[in-house]
Amino acid sequence: MARRRLRNNFLKWLEQVKALRRVEHIGKKVGWFTETRGVTSKVDCFQSWRLYIKRYKLAKKFLTRSAASIDKQLANEGFSIWK
């Protein structure tokens, strides 16, 4: 009987812990949604997206230019060997 009571009490305690964790998790989600839907977070999101696009374009331009210069260099080396 003592083991059964102990197990039952433990299971009750476990249910209470799960309920508290669930409430805490839901509270965190609600806080996150209100923060992300706020005006400042939208502005921050758009600003970070603009910065990402700007960096992406600069990186693409840099890679294109460096690839073109490497192609020119290889072509010049080929012509110098061919001469």
DSSP file (Angstrom, degrees, kcal/mol; ACC not computed):
  #  RESIDUE AA STRUCTURE BP1 BP2  ACC     N-H-->O    O-->H-N    N-H-->O    O-->H-N    TCO  KAPPA ALPHA  PHI   PSI    X-CA   Y-CA   Z-CA
    1    1 A M     >        0   0    0      0, 0.0     4,-2.7     0, 0.0     5,-0.2   0.000 360.0 360.0 360.0 -37.3    0.0    0.0    0.0
    2    2 A A  H  >  +     0   0    0      1,-0.2     4,-2.6     2,-0.2     5,-0.2   0.912 360.0  48.4 -65.9 -41.0    2.8    2.4    0.8
    3    3 A R  H  > S+     0   0    0      2,-0.2     4,-2.8     1,-0.2    -1,-0.2   0.902 111.6  50.2 -64.5 -39.8    4.4    1.9   -2.6
    4    4 A R  H  > S+     0   0    0      2,-0.2     4,-2.8     1,-0.2    -2,-0.2   0.928 112.1  46.6 -64.3 -45.0    1.0    2.4   -4.3
    5    5 A R  H  X S+     0   0    0     -4,-2.7     4,-2.8     2,-0.2     5,-0.2   0.909 112.8  50.5 -62.1 -41.8    0.4    5.6   -2.4
    6    6 A L  H  X S+     0   0    0     -4,-2.6     4,-2.4    -5,-0.2    -2,-0.2   0.931 112.6  46.1 -61.6 -45.5    3.9    6.8   -3.2
    7    7 A R  H  X S+     0   0    0     -4,-2.8     4,-2.6     2,-0.2    -2,-0.2   0.914 113.5  48.9 -63.4 -43.6    3.5    6.0   -6.9
    8    8 A N  H  X S+     0   0    0     -4,-2.8     4,-2.3     2,-0.2    -2,-0.2   0.909 112.3  48.0 -63.6 -42.5    0.1    7.7   -7.0
    9    9 A N  H  X S+     0   0    0     -4,-2.8     4,-2.6     2,-0.2    -1,-0.2   0.901 111.5  50.8 -65.0 -39.6    1.4   10.8   -5.2
   10   10 A F  H  X S+     0   0    0     -4,-2.4     4,-2.7    -5,-0.2    -2,-0.2   0.919 109.9  49.5 -63.3 -42.4    4.4   10.9   -7.6
   11   11 A L  H  X S+     0   0    0     -4,-2.6     4,-2.1     2,-0.2    -2,-0.2   0.883 111.0  49.8 -65.1 -37.9    2.0   10.7  -10.6
   12   12 A K  H  X S+     0   0    0     -4,-2.3     4,-2.1     2,-0.2    -2,-0.2   0.931 112.2  47.8 -63.0 -45.0   -0.1   13.5   -9.2
   13   13 A W  H  X S+     0   0    0     -4,-2.6     4,-2.4     1,-0.2    -2,-0.2   0.905 110.1  52.8 -61.4 -41.6    3.0   15.6   -8.7
   14   14 A L  H  X S+     0   0    0     -4,-2.7     4,-2.4     1,-0.2    -1,-0.2   0.892 107.8  51.0 -62.3 -40.8    4.2   14.8  -12.2
   15   15 A E  H  X S+     0   0    0     -4,-2.1     4,-2.3     2,-0.2    -1,-0.2   0.898 110.0  49.9 -62.2 -41.3    0.8   16.0  -13.6
   16   16 A Q  H  X S+     0   0    0     -4,-2.1     4,-2.4     2,-0.2    -2,-0.2   0.908 110.5  49.6 -64.6 -41.1    1.1   19.2  -11.7
   17   17 A V  H  X S+     0   0    0     -4,-2.4     4,-2.6     2,-0.2    -2,-0.2   0.923 110.7  50.0 -63.3 -43.8    4.6   19.8  -13.0
   18   18 A K  H  X S+     0   0    0     -4,-2.4     4,-2.4     1,-0.2    -1,-0.2   0.898 110.4  50.3 -61.2 -40.7    3.5   19.1  -16.6
   19   19 A A  H  X S+     0   0    0     -4,-2.3     4,-2.4     2,-0.2    -1,-0.2   0.917 111.4  47.9 -64.7 -42.6    0.6   21.6  -16.2
   20   20 A L  H  X S+     0   0    0     -4,-2.4     4,-2.4     2,-0.2    -2,-0.2   0.909 112.2  49.3 -64.6 -41.0    3.0   24.3  -14.9
   21   21 A R  H  X S+     0   0    0     -4,-2.6     4,-2.7     2,-0.2    -2,-0.2   0.904 110.4  51.2 -63.2 -40.5    5.4   23.6  -17.7
   22   22 A R  H  X S+     0   0    0     -4,-2.4     4,-2.6     2,-0.2    -2,-0.2   0.918 110.5  48.1 -62.7 -43.9    2.6   23.9  -20.2
   23   23 A V  H  X S+     0   0    0     -4,-2.4     4,-2.3     2,-0.2    -2,-0.2   0.910 113.1  48.3 -63.1 -42.2    1.4   27.2  -18.7
   24   24 A E  H  X S+     0   0    0     -4,-2.4     4,-2.2     2,-0.2    -2,-0.2   0.908 111.9  49.3 -64.3 -41.7    5.0   28.5  -18.8
   25   25 A H  H  X S+     0   0    0     -4,-2.7     4,-2.3     2,-0.2    -2,-0.2   0.918 111.7  48.1 -64.0 -44.0    5.5   27.4  -22.4
   26   26 A I  H  X S+     0   0    0     -4,-2.6     4,-2.6     1,-0.2    -1,-0.2   0.902 110.2  52.9 -64.1 -40.4    2.2   29.0  -23.5
   27   27 A G  H  X S+     0   0    0     -4,-2.3     4,-2.3     1,-0.2    -1,-0.2   0.900 109.0  49.2 -61.1 -40.9    3.2   32.2  -21.7
   28   28 A K  H  X S+     0   0    0     -4,-2.2     4,-2.4     2,-0.2    -2,-0.2   0.910 111.5  49.3 -64.6 -41.8    6.5   32.3  -23.5
   29   29 A K  H  X S+     0   0    0     -4,-2.3     4,-2.7     2,-0.2    -2,-0.2   0.920 111.2  48.9 -63.3 -43.7    4.8   31.7  -26.9
   30   30 A V  H  X S+     0   0    0     -4,-2.6     4,-2.5     1,-0.2     5,-0.2   0.917 112.1  49.1 -63.0 -42.9    2.3   34.5  -26.2
   31   31 A G  H  X S+     0   0    0     -4,-2.3     4,-2.0    -5,-0.2    -1,-0.2   0.902 111.2  49.9 -61.9 -40.9    5.1   36.9  -25.2
   32   32 A W  H  X S+     0   0    0     -4,-2.4     4,-2.8     2,-0.2     5,-0.2   0.918 111.1  48.7 -64.7 -43.3    7.0   36.0  -28.4
   33   33 A F  H  X S+     0   0    0     -4,-2.7     4,-2.2     1,-0.2    -2,-0.2   0.913 111.7  48.4 -64.4 -42.3    4.0   36.6  -30.6
   34   34 A T  H  < S+     0   0    0     -4,-2.5     4,-0.3     1,-0.2    -1,-0.2   0.877 113.8  48.1 -66.5 -34.4    3.2   39.9  -29.1
   35   35 A E  H >< S+     0   0    0     -4,-2.0     3,-0.9    -5,-0.2     6,-0.4   0.925 113.2  46.2 -70.1 -43.2    6.8   41.0  -29.4
   36   36 A T  H 3< S+     0   0    0     -4,-2.8    -2,-0.2     1,-0.3    -1,-0.2   0.817 112.8  50.0 -70.8 -28.6    7.1   39.9  -33.0
   37   37 A R  T 3< S+     0   0    0     -4,-2.2    -1,-0.3    -5,-0.2    -2,-0.2   0.479  89.8 107.8 -87.7   0.2    3.9   41.5  -34.0
   38   38 A G  S <> S-     0   0    0     -3,-0.9     4,-1.7    -4,-0.3     5,-0.1  -0.339  81.0-116.2 -73.1 159.9    4.9   44.8  -32.3
   39   39 A V  H  > S+     0   0    0      1,-0.2     4,-2.2     2,-0.2     5,-0.2   0.895 111.7  52.2 -65.8 -41.9    5.8   47.7  -34.5
   40   40 A T  H  > S+     0   0    0      1,-0.2     4,-2.4     2,-0.2    -1,-0.2   0.891 108.8  49.7 -66.3 -38.2    9.4   47.9  -33.4
   41   41 A S  H  > S+     0   0    0     -6,-0.4     4,-2.5     2,-0.2    -1,-0.2   0.867 108.9  53.0 -69.9 -33.6   10.1   44.3  -34.1
   42   42 A K  H  X S+     0   0    0     -4,-1.7     4,-2.7     2,-0.2     5,-0.2   0.930 110.6  47.3 -63.9 -43.5    8.6   44.7  -37.6
   43   43 A V  H  X S+     0   0    0     -4,-2.2     4,-2.6     1,-0.2    -2,-0.2   0.917 112.8  49.0 -62.6 -43.0   10.9   47.6  -38.3
   44   44 A D  H  X S+     0   0    0     -4,-2.4     4,-2.6     2,-0.2    -1,-0.2   0.896 111.2  50.5 -62.3 -40.1   13.8   45.6  -37.0
   45   45 A C  H  X S+     0   0    0     -4,-2.5     4,-2.2     2,-0.2    -2,-0.2   0.939 112.6  45.0 -64.3 -47.3   12.9   42.7  -39.2
   46   46 A F  H  X S+     0   0    0     -4,-2.7     4,-2.5     1,-0.2    -2,-0.2   0.894 113.3  51.4 -64.1 -39.0   12.6   44.8  -42.3
   47   47 A Q  H  X S+     0   0    0     -4,-2.6     4,-2.4    -5,-0.2    -2,-0.2   0.912 110.6  47.4 -65.1 -42.6   15.9   46.6  -41.5
   48   48 A S  H  X S+     0   0    0     -4,-2.6     4,-2.3     2,-0.2    -1,-0.2   0.876 111.7  51.7 -66.7 -35.1   17.7   43.3  -41.0
   49   49 A W  H  X S+     0   0    0     -4,-2.2     4,-2.5     2,-0.2    -2,-0.2   0.916 110.1  48.7 -66.3 -42.3   16.2   42.0  -44.3
   50   50 A R  H  X S+     0   0    0     -4,-2.5     4,-2.5     1,-0.2    -2,-0.2   0.916 111.5  49.7 -62.2 -42.7   17.4   45.1  -46.1
   51   51 A L  H  X S+     0   0    0     -4,-2.4     4,-2.5     2,-0.2    -1,-0.2   0.896 110.1  51.0 -62.9 -40.2   20.8   44.7  -44.7
   52   52 A Y  H  X S+     0   0    0     -4,-2.3     4,-2.6     2,-0.2    -2,-0.2   0.928 111.3  47.4 -62.2 -45.6   20.9   41.1  -45.7
   53   53 A I  H  X S+     0   0    0     -4,-2.5     4,-2.6     2,-0.2    -2,-0.2   0.910 111.7  51.1 -62.7 -42.4   19.9   42.0  -49.3
   54   54 A K  H  X S+     0   0    0     -4,-2.5     4,-2.3     1,-0.2    -2,-0.2   0.935 112.8  44.9 -61.5 -47.2   22.5   44.7  -49.4
   55   55 A R  H  X S+     0   0    0     -4,-2.5     4,-2.6     1,-0.2    -1,-0.2   0.888 112.3  52.9 -63.8 -39.0   25.3   42.4  -48.2
   56   56 A Y  H  X S+     0   0    0     -4,-2.6     4,-2.5     2,-0.2    -2,-0.2   0.924 110.0  47.2 -62.6 -44.8   24.1   39.7  -50.6
   57   57 A K  H  X S+     0   0    0     -4,-2.6     4,-2.5     2,-0.2    -1,-0.2   0.908 112.9  49.0 -64.0 -41.9   24.2   42.1  -53.6
   58   58 A L  H  X S+     0   0    0     -4,-2.3     4,-2.5     2,-0.2    -2,-0.2   0.910 112.2  48.3 -64.0 -41.5   27.7   43.3  -52.6
   59   59 A A  H  X S+     0   0    0     -4,-2.6     4,-2.6     2,-0.2    -2,-0.2   0.898 111.8  49.7 -65.1 -40.2   29.0   39.8  -52.2
   60   60 A K  H  X S+     0   0    0     -4,-2.5     4,-2.4     2,-0.2    -2,-0.2   0.915 111.6  48.5 -65.1 -42.4   27.5   38.8  -55.6
   61   61 A K  H  X S+     0   0    0     -4,-2.5     4,-2.5     2,-0.2    -2,-0.2   0.919 112.3  49.2 -62.5 -44.0   29.1   41.8  -57.2
   62   62 A F  H  X S+     0   0    0     -4,-2.5     4,-2.6     1,-0.2    -2,-0.2   0.922 112.5  46.9 -62.2 -45.2   32.5   41.0  -55.6
   63   63 A L  H  X S+     0   0    0     -4,-2.6     4,-2.4     2,-0.2    -1,-0.2   0.892 112.0  50.6 -66.0 -38.8   32.4   37.3  -56.6
   64   64 A T  H  X S+     0   0    0     -4,-2.4     4,-2.2    -5,-0.2    -2,-0.2   0.932 113.2  45.6 -64.0 -45.0   31.4   38.2  -60.2
   65   65 A R  H  X S+     0   0    0     -4,-2.5     4,-2.4     2,-0.2    -2,-0.2   0.912 113.7  48.4 -65.3 -42.5   34.3   40.7  -60.5
   66   66 A S  H  X S+     0   0    0     -4,-2.6     4,-2.2     2,-0.2    -1,-0.2   0.887 111.6  50.1 -67.6 -36.6   36.8   38.4  -59.0
   67   67 A A  H  X S+     0   0    0     -4,-2.4     4,-2.3    -5,-0.2    -1,-0.2   0.907 111.2  49.6 -65.7 -40.0   35.7   35.5  -61.3
   68   68 A A  H  X S+     0   0    0     -4,-2.2     4,-2.3     2,-0.2    -2,-0.2   0.902 111.0  48.8 -65.6 -40.2   36.0   37.9  -64.3
   69   69 A S  H  X S+     0   0    0     -4,-2.4     4,-2.4     2,-0.2    -1,-0.2   0.886 110.9  50.3 -68.4 -36.4   39.5   39.0  -63.3
   70   70 A I  H  X S+     0   0    0     -4,-2.2     4,-2.6     2,-0.2    -2,-0.2   0.906 110.0  51.0 -65.9 -40.1   40.6   35.4  -62.8
   71   71 A D  H  X S+     0   0    0     -4,-2.3     4,-2.3     2,-0.2    -2,-0.2   0.918 111.4  47.6 -61.7 -43.0   39.2   34.5  -66.2
   72   72 A K  H  X S+     0   0    0     -4,-2.3     4,-2.7     2,-0.2    -2,-0.2   0.915 111.6  50.8 -63.4 -42.3   41.2   37.4  -67.7
   73   73 A Q  H  X S+     0   0    0     -4,-2.4     4,-2.3     1,-0.2    -2,-0.2   0.915 111.3  47.1 -63.2 -43.2   44.3   36.4  -65.9
   74   74 A L  H  X S+     0   0    0     -4,-2.6     4,-2.3     2,-0.2    -1,-0.2   0.892 112.0  50.8 -65.4 -39.1   44.0   32.8  -67.1
   75   75 A A  H  X S+     0   0    0     -4,-2.3     4,-2.5     2,-0.2    -2,-0.2   0.920 110.5  49.0 -65.3 -42.3   43.4   33.9  -70.7
   76   76 A N  H  X S+     0   0    0     -4,-2.7     4,-2.3     2,-0.2    -2,-0.2   0.899 111.2  49.7 -63.8 -40.4   46.4   36.2  -70.6
   77   77 A E  H  X S+     0   0    0     -4,-2.3     4,-1.9     2,-0.2    -1,-0.2   0.899 110.5  50.8 -63.8 -39.1   48.6   33.4  -69.3
   78   78 A G  H  X S+     0   0    0     -4,-2.3     4,-2.3     1,-0.2    -2,-0.2   0.918 111.1  47.5 -64.3 -43.0   47.3   31.1  -72.0
   79   79 A F  H  X S+     0   0    0     -4,-2.5     4,-2.1     2,-0.2    -1,-0.2   0.876 109.7  53.5 -66.6 -36.0   48.1   33.7  -74.7
   80   80 A S  H  < S+     0   0    0     -4,-2.3    -1,-0.2     1,-0.2    -2,-0.2   0.884 112.0  44.7 -67.6 -35.4   51.6   34.3  -73.3
   81   81 A I  H  < S+     0   0    0     -4,-1.9    -2,-0.2     1,-0.2    -1,-0.2   0.889 112.5  52.6 -70.5 -38.3   52.3   30.5  -73.4
   82   82 A W  H  <        0   0    0     -4,-2.3    -2,-0.2     1,-0.3    -1,-0.2   0.832 360.0 360.0 -68.0 -32.0   50.8   30.3  -76.9
   83   83 A K     <        0   0    0     -4,-2.1    -1,-0.3    -5,-0.1    -2,-0.2   0.524 360.0 360.0 -68.0 360.0   53.0   33.1  -78.2
